[in-house]
Each structure stands twice: as structure tokens, then as C-alpha cells.
Amino acid sequence: MKANSNDIADYRKQKWENDETVFDKNEALEINANEEEFLKELAEMFIDGLPEQTFSIKDAVHRRDSNALEKSAHKLKGAVANFGKNTVFKAALSLEMMGRENRLENVEEAYGALTRETARLVNALRNFIKSK
């Protein structure tokens, strides 16, 4: 049986989500001078600011505004970099490049990946914040 392009896309999506880490505590601590309390504060600030950041991206996607998409995705990528080069970082980078290159044909799918991965990151960060 021959695989079609949807099968391949589904496999890549599943593999990406399963193989990539949404939050690596050790990597994040290394980035932040092994200051766990500081990292927890950063995580809280990130979670608090996330609705505004994701709204900016969603709005840019809806309006198909490549310039706004590039800028808003870049801003989110910078904020999430405090937690390592994880799946959200990569999803934001993908959207940033789509905006920069004015390549919006699959932007809704890329935004969907970002929202899924962002939800996973928020859950991981909330668990981290609660940990002792």
C-alpha cells in the first residue's frame, strides 16, 4: 500500500510532537544560570503574557499580514527561548520565517501546531512552578 501525502504529513506531525521536548528543565536551568526560583518567575511571567502574544499571531494569521506575523512570532520566539529550543520555539520560528518570506499558504496549519505546542508548554511550566 502506497502512502499518500496526508499520511506522510500526519506521521511527520506525530513524530515531531513525540520526538521533540516541550520543556527540558535542565536546559532551561542552564540557560538561566541554574537559578530555579528565577526560572519559575520567568515561567509565570511567560504564562501571564502568553494570551496577548498568541492573539497577535492569531490576528496576523487571520489578516494574512506577513509583516505582523513575522514580528509577533519573533517576539514569542524570544520569550520562549528562556526555556530552551523546544517545540514552541521551533513552531514560532516557522511562523516567523513564513511571515518574513511572505509564504502564507500553510499558515493556519502552522498556527495550529503553535497553539497545540504552547498548551503543552504551559502545562509543563505549571507543573514545574508547582514542583519543590
C-alpha positions as CSV (number, residue, x, y, z in Angstrom):
1,M,0.0,0.0,0.0
2,K,1.4,3.4,-1.0
3,A,1.3,6.3,1.5
4,N,-0.4,9.5,0.4
5,S,0.7,13.0,1.3
6,N,-1.8,13.2,4.2
7,D,-0.4,10.0,5.7
8,I,3.1,11.4,5.5
9,A,2.1,14.8,6.9
10,D,0.3,13.1,9.8
11,Y,3.4,10.9,10.5
12,R,5.7,13.9,10.5
13,K,3.4,15.8,12.8
14,Q,3.2,12.9,15.3
15,K,6.9,12.2,15.1
16,W,7.7,15.9,15.7
17,E,5.4,16.0,18.7
18,N,6.7,12.8,20.1
19,D,10.4,13.3,19.5
20,E,10.7,16.9,20.5
21,T,10.7,18.2,24.0
22,V,8.3,20.8,25.0
23,F,10.2,21.7,28.2
24,D,13.7,20.5,29.3
25,K,14.2,21.7,32.9
26,N,17.9,21.1,32.8
27,E,18.4,23.0,29.5
28,A,16.2,25.8,30.9
29,L,18.2,26.0,34.1
30,E,21.5,26.0,32.2
31,I,20.2,29.0,30.1
32,N,19.2,30.8,33.3
33,A,22.4,30.3,35.4
34,N,20.8,27.4,37.3
35,E,18.5,29.8,39.2
36,E,15.4,27.7,39.7
37,E,13.4,30.3,41.5
38,F,14.2,32.9,38.8
39,L,13.2,30.4,36.2
40,K,9.9,29.8,37.9
41,E,9.3,33.6,38.0
42,L,10.1,33.7,34.3
43,A,7.7,30.9,33.6
44,E,4.9,32.7,35.5
45,M,5.6,35.9,33.5
46,F,5.6,34.0,30.3
47,I,2.3,32.3,31.0
48,D,0.7,35.6,32.0
49,G,1.9,37.3,28.8
50,L,1.1,34.4,26.5
51,P,-2.6,35.3,25.7
52,E,-1.6,38.7,24.3
53,Q,1.3,37.2,22.3
54,T,-0.7,34.4,20.8
55,F,-3.6,36.8,20.0
56,S,-1.1,39.0,18.0
57,I,-0.1,35.9,16.0
58,K,-3.6,34.7,15.5
59,D,-4.7,38.2,14.3
60,A,-1.8,38.4,11.9
61,V,-2.7,34.9,10.5
62,H,-6.4,35.9,10.2
63,R,-5.5,39.1,8.4
64,R,-2.8,37.3,6.4
65,D,-0.4,40.1,7.4
66,S,3.1,38.7,6.8
67,N,4.9,41.6,8.4
68,A,2.8,41.4,11.6
69,L,3.2,37.7,11.6
70,E,7.0,37.9,11.4
71,K,7.2,40.4,14.2
72,S,4.7,38.7,16.6
73,A,6.2,35.3,16.1
74,H,9.7,36.7,16.6
75,K,8.6,38.2,19.9
76,L,7.1,34.9,21.1
77,K,10.2,33.0,20.0
78,G,12.3,35.4,22.1
79,A,10.2,34.9,25.1
80,V,10.1,31.1,24.8
81,A,13.9,30.9,24.3
82,N,14.3,31.3,28.0
83,F,13.0,27.7,28.2
84,G,15.3,26.3,25.5
85,K,14.9,25.4,21.9
86,N,11.8,23.4,22.3
87,T,8.7,22.7,20.2
88,V,7.2,26.1,20.8
89,F,10.4,27.8,19.8
90,K,10.5,25.8,16.6
91,A,6.9,26.5,15.8
92,A,7.3,30.2,16.4
93,L,10.4,30.2,14.2
94,S,8.5,28.5,11.5
95,L,5.8,31.2,11.6
96,E,8.4,33.9,11.8
97,M,10.0,32.6,8.6
98,M,6.6,32.3,6.9
99,G,6.0,35.9,7.6
100,R,9.5,37.0,6.5
101,E,9.2,35.1,3.3
102,N,5.6,36.1,2.7
103,R,4.8,32.4,2.4
104,L,1.3,32.1,3.9
105,E,-0.2,29.1,2.1
106,N,0.1,26.7,5.2
107,V,0.0,29.4,7.9
108,E,-3.2,28.1,9.5
109,E,-1.7,24.7,10.0
110,A,1.5,26.2,11.4
111,Y,-0.6,28.3,13.8
112,G,-2.5,25.2,14.9
113,A,0.8,23.5,15.7
114,L,1.9,26.5,17.7
115,T,-1.3,26.5,19.7
116,R,-1.0,22.8,20.5
117,E,2.6,23.0,21.5
118,T,2.0,26.2,23.5
119,A,-0.7,24.4,25.5
120,R,1.7,21.6,26.2
121,L,4.4,24.0,27.3
122,V,2.1,25.9,29.6
123,N,1.1,22.6,31.3
124,A,4.8,21.6,31.7
125,L,5.7,25.0,33.1
126,R,2.8,25.0,35.5
127,N,4.0,21.6,36.8
128,F,7.5,23.0,37.1
129,I,6.3,26.0,39.0
130,K,4.5,23.8,41.5
131,S,7.5,21.5,42.0
132,K,9.7,21.9,45.0
